[in-house]
Amino acid sequence: MNDSTVTLPWLVIRQDDNGNRYSVGRYATRAEAQKIVDSLDDRGHKQLYWVERVGQSGGRRAERPGV
């Protein structure tokens, strides 16, 4: 398998105080994505973080450039 065929179906999403949603990163497994969410939550950020499977979002989501 080369880099062009790697599938990263799990997203970490951040929602800010104004309700804007951003993709933080893409991961190969749900467990890997959840570790990122847990580490961000442990830092005491006020934003809300969660794991979402690609294509599962029910609402509009703004993507960060380069992610």
Order of alpha helices (4+ residues) and beta strands (2+ residues): beta-beta-alpha-beta
